[in-house]
Every structure is written in structure tokens, then in C-alpha cells.
């Protein structure tokens, strides 16, 4: 404990030196830093195939190949304010979706229920045949692993957009 206090006391006398160091670091650092998102799996590619079902830009990085196994996992990254339309994962048996939140802050909402704020470490189990939406908060990037739960007679139904009027009062 005394050693920590001693070092803290030593450095406490140098606030201006630390400020100059931080400024020099910013000025002389190479400008090759690219802001990255997507957590440990990376952001992936623009989600062009499903763009019409999203408000804002999303990015998709498949983590498994459905041809190699029966379970599809993908990292989905949402820019701030991006969200998907209301949708339903239909299945006659099994099915549904699991979201594993890995970066940023987001929203999840089932029809008829209040929205839930999501943060890293949250896991959402979405039963089959439940209408819902999910996406980033207005001020944060958000990434989750989407797990498509295997089932019988599965398909996704994309519904109406989450309106700006509704979303921006969350």
C-alpha cells in the first residue's frame, strides 16, 4: 500500500507533464488507427442482402457455415441508431433465435412488451413465432452473435419498420 501511495504522490506532482505527453502522443501518432467494431469477431461485411429490413447500416460476419453443421451463428454489428424491422422466426417445432451481446448497447423488444436495454454479456432467448426487433441504441455501436435455433418448417417473416418516432423516444 505504501508503495502505491508513494508512486501516486510522485506522479501527482506531474499533471502538466502527463497532459503534454498525451498531447504529443496524439500529435505524433500515425493516423492509421481505424475505429473497429464487432467485438472479438470483427465487424464483417456490409449486410447488403438484408439491408431492406434494417434502418441504418448493419454488418454481418458469419461464424459457421450452415452447409457444415446444422447451427448457423453470425456476428451482427449495428451502427448507432440502426435496428432491424419487426420480424418473426416461424417454426412448427423448435426454432427461434438466441442473441449473445458482445459489444456496445442495444435494444430488444417483443411485441406487447416494453423494450429491454442490452449490454455486453446479456443473452436473449427468442422463442419461435414471437414478433420482435433488435438493434443499437442511438448513441452506441452494438454487436451480438445471432444463433438461429434449428427447428422444423422454419422461415423468417419480415414485418414493418420500427419508426423513428417510436425509436427516438426510447
GROMACS elastic network, one bead per residue, 0.5 to 0.9 nm:
[ bonds ]
;  ai    aj funct       b0    kb
    1     4     6  0.52962   500
    1     5     6  0.63769   500
    1     6     6  0.86584   500
    2     5     6  0.50820   500
    2     6     6  0.60225   500
    2     7     6  0.86470   500
    3     7     6  0.62361   500
    3     8     6  0.84842   500
    4     7     6  0.51761   500
    4     8     6  0.59783   500
    4     9     6  0.84253   500
    5     9     6  0.59133   500
    5    10     6  0.84355   500
    6     9     6  0.51085   500
    6    10     6  0.61594   500
    6    11     6  0.87357   500
    7    11     6  0.61649   500
    7    12     6  0.83587   500
    8    11     6  0.52528   500
    8    12     6  0.58360   500
    8    13     6  0.88091   500
    9    12     6  0.50524   500
    9    13     6  0.67946   500
   10    13     6  0.58619   500
   10    14     6  0.75074   500
   11    14     6  0.52522   500
   11    15     6  0.72947   500
   11    18     6  0.86754   500
   12    15     6  0.61628   500
   13    16     6  0.84166   500
   13    17     6  0.89137   500
   14    17     6  0.51810   500
   14    18     6  0.63335   500
   14    19     6  0.87278   500
   15    18     6  0.52138   500
   15    19     6  0.62476   500
   15    20     6  0.87517   500
   16    19     6  0.50059   500
   16    20     6  0.62216   500
   16    21     6  0.85758   500
   17    20     6  0.51543   500
   17    21     6  0.61398   500
   17    22     6  0.86855   500
   18    22     6  0.61636   500
   18    23     6  0.85756   500
   19    22     6  0.52253   500
   19    23     6  0.62326   500
   19    24     6  0.86652   500
   20    23     6  0.50594   500
   20    24     6  0.60804   500
   20    25     6  0.84887   500
   21    24     6  0.51543   500
   21    25     6  0.60821   500
   21    26     6  0.86980   500
   22    25     6  0.50667   500
   22    26     6  0.63351   500
   22    27     6  0.87474   500
   23    26     6  0.51857   500
   23    27     6  0.62154   500
   23    28     6  0.86236   500
   24    27     6  0.50515   500
   24    28     6  0.59114   500
   24    29     6  0.80552   500
   25    28     6  0.54537   500
   25    29     6  0.56202   500
   26    29     6  0.54385   500
   26    30     6  0.86127   500
   27    30     6  0.84376   500
   28    31     6  0.86476   500
   29    32     6  0.84567   500
   30    33     6  0.75485   500
   31    34     6  0.84332   500
   33    36     6  0.88902   500
   36    39     6  0.81819   500
   36    42     6  0.73621   500
   36    43     6  0.71424   500
   37    40     6  0.85501   500
   37    41     6  0.88843   500
   37    42     6  0.61570   500
   37    43     6  0.53707   500
   37    77     6  0.72836   500
   37    79     6  0.89446   500
   37   103     6  0.77821   500
   37   104     6  0.88832   500
   37   141     6  0.72735   500
   37   142     6  0.80496   500
   37   143     6  0.76793   500
   38    41     6  0.60104   500
   38    44     6  0.75547   500
   38    59     6  0.85382   500
   38    61     6  0.87580   500
   38    75     6  0.71086   500
   38    76     6  0.74111   500
   38    77     6  0.55882   500
   38    78     6  0.86293   500
   38   102     6  0.77028   500
   38   103     6  0.66763   500
   38   141     6  0.85182   500
   38   142     6  0.75155   500
   38   143     6  0.54040   500
   38   144     6  0.79609   500
   39    42     6  0.56359   500
   39    43     6  0.74014   500
   39    75     6  0.88225   500
   39    77     6  0.88385   500
   39   102     6  0.59934   500
   39   103     6  0.55209   500
   39   104     6  0.87488   500
   39   142     6  0.89963   500
   39   143     6  0.69077   500
   39   144     6  0.86625   500
   40    43     6  0.89012   500
   40   102     6  0.80723   500
   40   103     6  0.88408   500
   41    44     6  0.81644   500
   41    61     6  0.78065   500
   41    63     6  0.83503   500
   41    75     6  0.70403   500
   42    61     6  0.74620   500
   42    75     6  0.79397   500
   42    77     6  0.87335   500
   43    46     6  0.86671   500
   43    59     6  0.60929   500
   43    60     6  0.68214   500
   43    61     6  0.64927   500
   43    75     6  0.74220   500
   43    76     6  0.74695   500
   43    77     6  0.60358   500
   43   143     6  0.82052   500
   44    47     6  0.84886   500
   44    59     6  0.56133   500
   44    60     6  0.50021   500
   44    62     6  0.78845   500
   44    75     6  0.76522   500
   44    76     6  0.80018   500
   44    77     6  0.79678   500
   45    48     6  0.83521   500
   45    58     6  0.85078   500
   45    59     6  0.51829   500
   45    60     6  0.54423   500
   45    61     6  0.64219   500
   46    49     6  0.86430   500
   46    51     6  0.84926   500
   46    57     6  0.72863   500
   46    58     6  0.61031   500
   46    60     6  0.63185   500
   46    61     6  0.89625   500
   47    50     6  0.58524   500
   47    51     6  0.59190   500
   47    57     6  0.74884   500
   47    58     6  0.55088   500
   47    60     6  0.53496   500
   47    61     6  0.87694   500
   47    76     6  0.86036   500
   48    52     6  0.81003   500
   48    57     6  0.88411   500
   48    58     6  0.83272   500
   48    59     6  0.82395   500
   48    60     6  0.89505   500
   49    52     6  0.78442   500
   50    53     6  0.55802   500
   50    54     6  0.71074   500
   50    58     6  0.88499   500
   51    54     6  0.53021   500
   51    55     6  0.78198   500
   51    56     6  0.81461   500
   51    57     6  0.72857   500
   51    58     6  0.74623   500
   51    84     6  0.88404   500
   52    55     6  0.78204   500
   52    85     6  0.89381   500
   53    83     6  0.87368   500
   53    84     6  0.57669   500
   53    85     6  0.54501   500
   53    86     6  0.86306   500
   53   158     6  0.69303   500
   53   159     6  0.82841   500
   53   160     6  0.85794   500
   53   161     6  0.75049   500
   54    57     6  0.71332   500
   54    58     6  0.74319   500
   54    82     6  0.68696   500
   54    83     6  0.56528   500
   54    85     6  0.58159   500
   54   161     6  0.76176   500
   55    58     6  0.86603   500
   55    81     6  0.77925   500
   55    82     6  0.53407   500
   55    83     6  0.54996   500
   55    84     6  0.62060   500
   55    85     6  0.74975   500
   55   161     6  0.74594   500
   55   162     6  0.80239   500
   55   163     6  0.89399   500
   56    78     6  0.78387   500
   56    79     6  0.70105   500
   56    80     6  0.80895   500
   56    81     6  0.67374   500
   56    83     6  0.68225   500
   56    84     6  0.85340   500
   57    77     6  0.86187   500
   57    78     6  0.63462   500
   57    79     6  0.59263   500
   57    80     6  0.86732   500
   57    81     6  0.88694   500
   57    82     6  0.60355   500
   57    83     6  0.84309   500
   58    76     6  0.69108   500
   58    77     6  0.55134   500
   58    79     6  0.62912   500
   58    82     6  0.68840   500
   58    83     6  0.81634   500
   58    84     6  0.88254   500
   59    75     6  0.80756   500
   59    76     6  0.56955   500
   59    77     6  0.50061   500
   59    78     6  0.65423   500
   59    79     6  0.84624   500
   60    74     6  0.66669   500
   60    75     6  0.58610   500
   60    77     6  0.65441   500
   61    73     6  0.88652   500
   61    74     6  0.54742   500
   61    75     6  0.50033   500
   61    76     6  0.65120   500
   61    77     6  0.84398   500
   62    65     6  0.71844   500
   62    72     6  0.78304   500
   62    73     6  0.62160   500
   62    75     6  0.62040   500
   62    76     6  0.84506   500
   63    72     6  0.75132   500
   63    73     6  0.53390   500
   63    75     6  0.68658   500
   63   145     6  0.87515   500
   64    67     6  0.86792   500
   64    68     6  0.76016   500
   64    69     6  0.76140   500
   64    71     6  0.73898   500
   64    72     6  0.55829   500
   64    73     6  0.55397   500
   64    74     6  0.70436   500
   65    68     6  0.53862   500
   65    69     6  0.66884   500
   65    70     6  0.86195   500
   65    71     6  0.81299   500
   65    72     6  0.65143   500
   65    73     6  0.81470   500
   66    69     6  0.52623   500
   66    70     6  0.57650   500
   66    71     6  0.62212   500
   66    72     6  0.53982   500
   66    73     6  0.85703   500
   67    70     6  0.73790   500
   68    71     6  0.87085   500
   69    72     6  0.75763   500
   70   149     6  0.89685   500
   70   150     6  0.68945   500
   71   147     6  0.73517   500
   71   148     6  0.65599   500
   71   149     6  0.68130   500
   71   150     6  0.65143   500
   72   146     6  0.81165   500
   72   147     6  0.59897   500
   72   148     6  0.55265   500
   72   149     6  0.78234   500
   72   150     6  0.85016   500
   73   145     6  0.65176   500
   73   146     6  0.55672   500
   73   148     6  0.65181   500
   74   144     6  0.82348   500
   74   145     6  0.54853   500
   74   146     6  0.53228   500
   74   147     6  0.68471   500
   74   148     6  0.87821   500
   75   102     6  0.89385   500
   75   143     6  0.67343   500
   75   144     6  0.57227   500
   75   146     6  0.62416   500
   76   142     6  0.82597   500
   76   143     6  0.54975   500
   76   144     6  0.55151   500
   76   145     6  0.61881   500
   76   146     6  0.68239   500
   77   103     6  0.86578   500
   77   135     6  0.86260   500
   77   136     6  0.84688   500
   77   141     6  0.72648   500
   77   142     6  0.56602   500
   77   144     6  0.66631   500
   77   145     6  0.88126   500
   78    81     6  0.77655   500
   78    82     6  0.54162   500
   78    83     6  0.70065   500
   78   106     6  0.87168   500
   78   135     6  0.63076   500
   78   136     6  0.56939   500
   78   140     6  0.87060   500
   78   141     6  0.57645   500
   78   142     6  0.51805   500
   78   143     6  0.62154   500
   78   144     6  0.88321   500
   79    82     6  0.54266   500
   79    83     6  0.86164   500
   79   135     6  0.86456   500
   79   136     6  0.66308   500
   79   137     6  0.87677   500
   79   138     6  0.86260   500
   79   139     6  0.88823   500
   79   140     6  0.71321   500
   79   142     6  0.66940   500
   79   143     6  0.89011   500
   80    83     6  0.87057   500
   80   106     6  0.89277   500
   80   135     6  0.85420   500
   80   136     6  0.55078   500
   80   137     6  0.59311   500
   80   139     6  0.53302   500
   80   142     6  0.73383   500
   81   135     6  0.73963   500
   81   136     6  0.55155   500
   81   137     6  0.54888   500
   81   139     6  0.69152   500
   81   140     6  0.76355   500
   81   141     6  0.81699   500
   81   167     6  0.83892   500
   81   168     6  0.85108   500
   82   134     6  0.89365   500
   82   135     6  0.57421   500
   82   136     6  0.55521   500
   82   137     6  0.76515   500
   82   138     6  0.76259   500
   82   141     6  0.85259   500
   82   142     6  0.88551   500
   83   106     6  0.88683   500
   83   107     6  0.84127   500
   83   133     6  0.73080   500
   83   134     6  0.57646   500
   83   136     6  0.61072   500
   83   137     6  0.84879   500
   83   161     6  0.87187   500
   83   162     6  0.75845   500
   84    87     6  0.80997   500
   84   133     6  0.59155   500
   84   134     6  0.59931   500
   84   135     6  0.61844   500
   84   161     6  0.72137   500
   84   162     6  0.74756   500
   85   132     6  0.81887   500
   85   133     6  0.59172   500
   85   134     6  0.80062   500
   85   158     6  0.66267   500
   85   159     6  0.61072   500
   85   160     6  0.57220   500
   85   162     6  0.57446   500
   86   109     6  0.89812   500
   86   110     6  0.87550   500
   86   111     6  0.84920   500
   86   131     6  0.63347   500
   86   132     6  0.51642   500
   86   134     6  0.81333   500
   86   157     6  0.87484   500
   86   158     6  0.64099   500
   86   159     6  0.51155   500
   86   160     6  0.57167   500
   86   161     6  0.61455   500
   86   162     6  0.66555   500
   87   130     6  0.80811   500
   87   131     6  0.53464   500
   87   132     6  0.55592   500
   87   133     6  0.63046   500
   87   156     6  0.70194   500
   87   157     6  0.55294   500
   87   159     6  0.52385   500
   87   160     6  0.79012   500
   88    96     6  0.84303   500
   88   128     6  0.73333   500
   88   129     6  0.55790   500
   88   130     6  0.56118   500
   88   132     6  0.65650   500
   88   133     6  0.87457   500
   88   155     6  0.83314   500
   88   156     6  0.56738   500
   88   157     6  0.51522   500
   88   158     6  0.66722   500
   88   159     6  0.78848   500
   89    95     6  0.72172   500
   89    96     6  0.54792   500
   89    97     6  0.72960   500
   89   126     6  0.86647   500
   89   127     6  0.80808   500
   89   128     6  0.53725   500
   89   129     6  0.55080   500
   89   130     6  0.69831   500
   89   131     6  0.77745   500
   89   148     6  0.88485   500
   89   154     6  0.69922   500
   89   155     6  0.60190   500
   89   157     6  0.65604   500
   89   158     6  0.89195   500
   90    95     6  0.72098   500
   90    96     6  0.71731   500
   90   128     6  0.54945   500
   90   130     6  0.79205   500
   90   151     6  0.89897   500
   90   153     6  0.76007   500
   90   154     6  0.53289   500
   90   155     6  0.52986   500
   90   156     6  0.58903   500
   90   157     6  0.72593   500
   91    94     6  0.63910   500
   91    95     6  0.54179   500
   91    96     6  0.72797   500
   91   128     6  0.58271   500
   91   129     6  0.65930   500
   91   150     6  0.89031   500
   91   151     6  0.60042   500
   91   152     6  0.56919   500
   91   153     6  0.53067   500
   91   155     6  0.67989   500
   91   156     6  0.88503   500
   92    95     6  0.79082   500
   92   128     6  0.83027   500
   92   129     6  0.86859   500
   92   151     6  0.72770   500
   92   152     6  0.55563   500
   92   153     6  0.57528   500
   92   154     6  0.71257   500
   93   128     6  0.82463   500
   93   150     6  0.89126   500
   93   151     6  0.54399   500
   93   152     6  0.51776   500
   93   153     6  0.75721   500
   93   154     6  0.84413   500
   94   127     6  0.83266   500
   94   128     6  0.69507   500
   94   149     6  0.71864   500
   94   150     6  0.64026   500
   94   152     6  0.65826   500
   94   154     6  0.87862   500
   95   127     6  0.71688   500
   95   128     6  0.52913   500
   95   129     6  0.85603   500
   95   148     6  0.71876   500
   95   152     6  0.70640   500
   95   153     6  0.87789   500
   95   154     6  0.67035   500
   96   125     6  0.78460   500
   96   126     6  0.55891   500
   96   129     6  0.72180   500
   96   130     6  0.81738   500
   96   147     6  0.86109   500
   96   148     6  0.64678   500
   96   149     6  0.52789   500
   96   150     6  0.76017   500
   96   151     6  0.77616   500
   96   154     6  0.86125   500
   97   124     6  0.82674   500
   97   125     6  0.62646   500
   97   126     6  0.50673   500
   97   127     6  0.66885   500
   97   128     6  0.72623   500
   97   146     6  0.68783   500
   97   147     6  0.55288   500
   97   149     6  0.53072   500
   97   150     6  0.87938   500
   98   123     6  0.70858   500
   98   124     6  0.56048   500
   98   126     6  0.58603   500
   98   127     6  0.85231   500
   98   145     6  0.79402   500
   98   146     6  0.59031   500
   98   148     6  0.67357   500
   98   149     6  0.71337   500
   99   122     6  0.80843   500
   99   123     6  0.55730   500
   99   124     6  0.50347   500
   99   125     6  0.66084   500
   99   126     6  0.79571   500
   99   144     6  0.59518   500
   99   145     6  0.55876   500
   99   147     6  0.63410   500
  100   120     6  0.79980   500
  100   121     6  0.68065   500
  100   122     6  0.61639   500
  100   124     6  0.66530   500
  100   125     6  0.89054   500
  100   143     6  0.85881   500
  100   144     6  0.52076   500
  100   146     6  0.66963   500
  100   147     6  0.80804   500
  101   104     6  0.80822   500
  101   105     6  0.84420   500
  101   106     6  0.84621   500
  101   118     6  0.70874   500
  101   119     6  0.62048   500
  101   121     6  0.54507   500
  101   122     6  0.53437   500
  101   123     6  0.62271   500
  101   124     6  0.83173   500
  101   142     6  0.79255   500
  101   143     6  0.61420   500
  101   145     6  0.64279   500
  101   146     6  0.88289   500
  102   119     6  0.75284   500
  102   121     6  0.61375   500
  102   122     6  0.80276   500
  102   142     6  0.78412   500
  102   143     6  0.56651   500
  102   144     6  0.53237   500
  102   145     6  0.71885   500
  103   106     6  0.89497   500
  103   119     6  0.69339   500
  103   120     6  0.51243   500
  103   121     6  0.83688   500
  103   141     6  0.75072   500
  103   142     6  0.54468   500
  103   143     6  0.50188   500
  103   144     6  0.69738   500
  104   118     6  0.83019   500
  104   119     6  0.60643   500
  104   120     6  0.63904   500
  104   136     6  0.78188   500
  104   137     6  0.85805   500
  104   140     6  0.59114   500
  104   141     6  0.53827   500
  104   143     6  0.65605   500
  105   117     6  0.71092   500
  105   118     6  0.55439   500
  105   120     6  0.72657   500
  105   135     6  0.86270   500
  105   136     6  0.60076   500
  105   137     6  0.58644   500
  105   139     6  0.83825   500
  105   140     6  0.58156   500
  105   141     6  0.66980   500
  105   142     6  0.53192   500
  105   143     6  0.81152   500
  106   116     6  0.83675   500
  106   117     6  0.58029   500
  106   119     6  0.65126   500
  106   134     6  0.71808   500
  106   135     6  0.53626   500
  106   138     6  0.85578   500
  106   140     6  0.75851   500
  106   141     6  0.78932   500
  106   142     6  0.57220   500
  106   143     6  0.81264   500
  107   115     6  0.63926   500
  107   116     6  0.56211   500
  107   118     6  0.55537   500
  107   119     6  0.87878   500
  107   133     6  0.80763   500
  107   134     6  0.53379   500
  107   135     6  0.54112   500
  107   136     6  0.60376   500
  107   137     6  0.63076   500
  108   114     6  0.88880   500
  108   115     6  0.56358   500
  108   116     6  0.52473   500
  108   117     6  0.66202   500
  108   118     6  0.70184   500
  108   124     6  0.83084   500
  108   132     6  0.73263   500
  108   133     6  0.58918   500
  108   135     6  0.68587   500
  109   112     6  0.84424   500
  109   113     6  0.65978   500
  109   114     6  0.63476   500
  109   116     6  0.61121   500
  109   117     6  0.89045   500
  109   131     6  0.86309   500
  109   132     6  0.54487   500
  109   133     6  0.55974   500
  109   134     6  0.64882   500
  110   113     6  0.55135   500
  110   114     6  0.74416   500
  110   115     6  0.72891   500
  110   126     6  0.86275   500
  110   130     6  0.69435   500
  110   131     6  0.58744   500
  110   133     6  0.68031   500
  111   114     6  0.81788   500
  111   130     6  0.75471   500
  111   131     6  0.55840   500
  111   132     6  0.57212   500
  111   133     6  0.84760   500
  113   116     6  0.89081   500
  115   170     6  0.79761   500
  117   137     6  0.82904   500
  118   121     6  0.84583   500
  118   122     6  0.61481   500
  118   123     6  0.84500   500
  118   124     6  0.88669   500
  118   136     6  0.87819   500
  118   137     6  0.89852   500
  118   142     6  0.89681   500
  119   122     6  0.57958   500
  119   142     6  0.83592   500
  120   123     6  0.87164   500
  120   142     6  0.88461   500
  120   143     6  0.85107   500
  120   144     6  0.83890   500
  126   129     6  0.87788   500
  126   130     6  0.71011   500
  126   132     6  0.83839   500
  127   130     6  0.60438   500
  128   131     6  0.87594   500
  128   149     6  0.87551   500
  128   151     6  0.88245   500
  128   154     6  0.88322   500
  131   159     6  0.86630   500
  133   162     6  0.78344   500
  135   142     6  0.70742   500
  135   143     6  0.85306   500
  136   139     6  0.79037   500
  136   140     6  0.62688   500
  136   141     6  0.59324   500
  136   143     6  0.79787   500
  137   140     6  0.54756   500
  137   141     6  0.73504   500
  137   142     6  0.75623   500
  137   167     6  0.89269   500
  137   170     6  0.85384   500
  138   141     6  0.83675   500
  138   167     6  0.85429   500
  138   168     6  0.74064   500
  138   170     6  0.89869   500
  150   154     6  0.79473   500
  151   154     6  0.60417   500
  158   161     6  0.89687   500
  160   163     6  0.85743   500
  161   164     6  0.88772   500
  162   165     6  0.85068   500
  162   166     6  0.68763   500
  162   167     6  0.65524   500
  163   166     6  0.53070   500
  163   167     6  0.60552   500
  163   168     6  0.85180   500
  164   168     6  0.57658   500
  164   169     6  0.85468   500
  165   168     6  0.58743   500
  165   169     6  0.69685   500
  166   169     6  0.58687   500
  166   170     6  0.72011   500
  167   170     6  0.56150   500
